[in-house]
């Protein structure tokens, strides 16, 4: 389970996240939806423990920056950050040793490479991979420790259609296993059949929280609601998107 309470993050005078609170339960997929600059990536990075912020974030009841929480958390950033001089399989070996994984983790690493079509590229260096391949390696590294909470920041960007289909299948399997997932995206159609809750964000706020049951009772589609909320901004309200900071 992921619990976020009163999350506030500022970059100077710019408020990227303004008192956000939400929960993603075990076996649920939550979606942070909104335009560029809404505060989605800042939320994900705060949950991952990469930023300083005010508020309280819990991973399966543990404070998110604790060693215990980090062992339960998987994170796929929007921009893959691989080691240039490590091969694909060395990235997975590094994760296995860093997390002190036991049992059949090497078999699991091989299975992940096979599933994500990385096996024939396993001896390529990080700097030799395309962005799509780097994204696959990042995903494999996040999945190898079998996280209880998985963060995915714009995970479909750069992936080919087969990889997108496989990722969706993996997410469905993780949900059945009780993993809580939080996905950041500005493309709702990419996750339309997966989500359990959607948080529509604007200017660092959660403008609307929608459950699957809520959506079934709405007269307008989720996509129409999303555009009605996000396109209601006045020009002066888009200034945050021009911030030099990654929101």
C-alpha positions in Angstrom: 0.0 0.0 0.0 1.1 3.5 -0.8 -0.1 6.4 1.5 0.6 10.0 0.7 -0.4 12.6 3.3 -0.1 16.4 2.9 2.7 16.3 0.4 4.0 19.8 -0.4 7.0 20.5 -2.6 8.3 23.9 -3.7 11.0 24.9 -6.1 11.8 28.4 -4.9 8.5 30.2 -5.0 7.0 27.7 -7.4 4.6 25.2 -5.7 4.9 22.0 -7.6 2.8 19.9 -5.1 0.3 21.6 -2.9 -0.9 19.5 0.1 -1.6 16.3 -1.8 -3.1 13.3 0.0 -4.1 10.0 -1.6 -3.9 6.2 -1.1 -3.2 3.4 -3.6 -4.2 0.2 -2.0 -2.6 -3.3 -2.4 -3.6 -4.7 -5.8 -4.7 -1.3 -7.1 -3.4 0.9 -10.0 -3.6 4.6 -9.4 -3.0 7.1 -12.2 -1.7 10.6 -11.9 -3.0 12.4 -15.0 -2.4 15.9 -16.1 -0.6 18.1 -18.6 3.1 18.8 -18.6 3.9 21.0 -15.5 0.9 19.7 -13.4 3.2 18.2 -10.8 3.0 14.5 -11.7 6.7 13.8 -11.9 7.5 15.7 -8.7 4.9 13.6 -6.9 6.5 10.4 -8.2 10.0 11.6 -7.3 8.9 12.6 -3.8 7.3 9.1 -3.3 10.6 7.6 -4.5 12.4 9.5 -1.8 14.5 11.5 -4.4 13.3 15.0 -3.3 13.0 17.0 -0.1 9.3 17.8 0.7 6.9 18.5 3.5 4.4 15.8 4.4 4.3 12.1 5.2 4.7 9.2 2.7 4.4 5.6 3.6 5.3 2.4 1.7 3.5 -0.5 3.3 3.4 1.4 6.5 7.1 2.3 6.5 8.4 5.9 6.0 9.4 6.1 2.4 13.0 7.1 2.9 13.7 4.2 5.3 15.8 1.3 4.2 12.9 -1.1 4.7 10.6 1.0 2.5 13.2 1.2 -0.3 13.4 -2.6 -0.4 9.7 -2.7 -1.1 9.7 0.0 -3.7 10.3 -0.2 -7.5 10.8 2.9 -9.6 10.8 3.5 -13.4 11.8 7.1 -14.1 10.6 9.0 -17.1 14.1 9.2 -18.5 16.1 6.0 -18.0 19.4 6.6 -16.1 21.6 3.6 -16.9 25.3 3.2 -16.3 27.1 3.8 -19.6 29.7 1.1 -19.0 27.5 -1.6 -17.6 25.9 -4.2 -19.9 22.2 -5.1 -19.7 22.9 -8.2 -17.6 25.3 -6.4 -15.4 22.6 -3.8 -14.5 20.5 -6.7 -13.3 23.4 -8.3 -11.4 24.1 -4.9 -9.8 20.4 -4.7 -8.6 20.5 -8.3 -7.3 23.6 -7.6 -5.2 22.5 -4.1 -4.1 19.2 -5.5 -2.8 21.0 -8.6 -1.5 18.4 -10.8 -3.3 18.3 -14.5 -2.4 17.0 -17.6 -4.0 16.3 -17.8 -7.8 16.8 -14.1 -8.6 19.3 -14.8 -11.4 16.7 -17.1 -13.1 14.1 -14.3 -12.6 16.5 -11.8 -14.2 17.0 -14.1 -17.2 13.2 -14.5 -17.5 12.7 -10.7 -17.4 15.3 -10.2 -20.1 13.6 -12.8 -22.2 10.2 -11.4 -21.7 11.2 -7.8 -22.5 13.2 -8.9 -25.5 16.6 -8.0 -24.0 18.3 -11.4 -24.1 20.0 -10.8 -27.4 21.2 -7.4 -26.2 22.3 -8.6 -22.7 26.0 -7.9 -23.4 25.4 -4.4 -24.9 26.5 -1.4 -22.8 24.0 1.1 -21.5 25.3 3.8 -23.7 24.8 1.6 -26.8 21.1 1.1 -26.2 18.2 3.0 -27.8 15.9 4.9 -25.5 13.3 2.1 -25.8 15.8 -0.5 -24.8 17.0 1.6 -21.9 13.4 1.9 -20.8 13.1 -1.9 -20.9 16.3 -2.3 -18.8 15.0 0.3 -16.3 11.7 -1.7 -16.0 13.5 -5.0 -15.6 15.7 -3.5 -12.8 12.6 -2.2 -11.0 10.8 -5.5 -11.3 13.6 -7.8 -10.2 13.3 -7.2 -6.4 9.6 -8.0 -6.7 8.4 -4.7 -5.2 5.2 -4.3 -3.2 4.8 -0.7 -4.6 5.8 0.2 -8.1 6.2 3.8 -9.5 6.0 4.3 -13.2 6.7 7.8 -14.6 5.4 8.0 -18.3 6.3 4.3 -18.7 4.9 3.9 -22.3 7.0 6.7 -23.8 9.7 5.2 -26.1 8.4 1.7 -26.0 7.4 -0.2 -29.2 3.8 -1.7 -29.4 4.9 -5.2 -28.4 6.7 -3.8 -25.3 3.6 -1.7 -24.4 1.4 -4.8 -24.6 3.8 -6.8 -22.5 4.1 -4.0 -19.9 0.3 -3.9 -19.6 0.3 -7.7 -19.1 2.9 -7.4 -16.4 1.0 -4.7 -14.6 -2.1 -6.9 -14.6 -0.1 -9.7 -13.1 1.4 -7.5 -10.5 -2.1 -6.2 -9.5 -3.2 -9.8 -9.0 -0.2 -10.4 -6.8 -1.2 -7.5 -4.6 1.3 -4.9 -5.8 0.2 -1.2 -5.5 1.1 0.8 -8.6 1.2 4.5 -9.3 1.5 5.6 -12.9 2.2 9.2 -14.1 0.9 9.9 -17.6 -0.7 12.6 -19.8 -2.1 9.9 -22.1 -5.1 8.4 -20.5 -5.8 6.1 -23.4 -2.6 4.2 -22.7 -4.0 3.0 -19.4 -7.7 3.1 -20.0 -8.4 -0.6 -19.2 -5.9 -0.8 -16.2 -6.6 1.9 -13.7 -8.6 1.6 -10.4 -8.3 5.4 -9.6 -7.4 8.5 -11.5 -6.1 11.7 -9.9 -6.4 14.6 -12.4 -3.7 17.2 -11.5 -3.4 20.8 -12.3 -0.9 23.4 -11.0 0.2 21.1 -8.2 -3.3 20.3 -7.0 -5.5 17.3 -7.3 -8.5 18.8 -9.1 -10.5 15.6 -9.2 -10.2 12.1 -7.8 -12.1 9.4 -9.7 -12.6 5.7 -8.9 -13.6 3.1 -11.5 -17.1 3.1 -9.9 -17.3 6.9 -10.2 -16.4 6.7 -13.9 -19.1 4.1 -14.6 -21.8 6.5 -13.2 -20.6 9.6 -15.0 -22.5 11.0 -18.0 -19.3 12.2 -19.7 -16.3 10.0 -20.5 -13.1 10.2 -18.4 -11.3 11.7 -21.4 -13.9 14.4 -21.8 -13.7 15.2 -18.0 -9.9 15.3 -18.2 -10.0 17.8 -21.1 -12.7 19.9 -19.5 -10.6 20.3 -16.4 -7.2 20.7 -18.0 -8.3 23.0 -20.8 -10.1 25.4 -18.5 -6.9 27.2 -17.6 -6.5 30.8 -18.4 -3.2 31.7 -20.2 -1.8 33.3 -17.1 -2.2 29.9 -15.3 0.2 28.1 -17.6 3.2 30.0 -16.3 4.2 27.1 -14.1 4.9 25.0 -17.2 7.6 27.5 -18.2 9.5 26.8 -14.9 13.1 25.5 -15.5 12.4 22.9 -12.8 11.2 19.4 -13.8 7.6 19.2 -12.4 
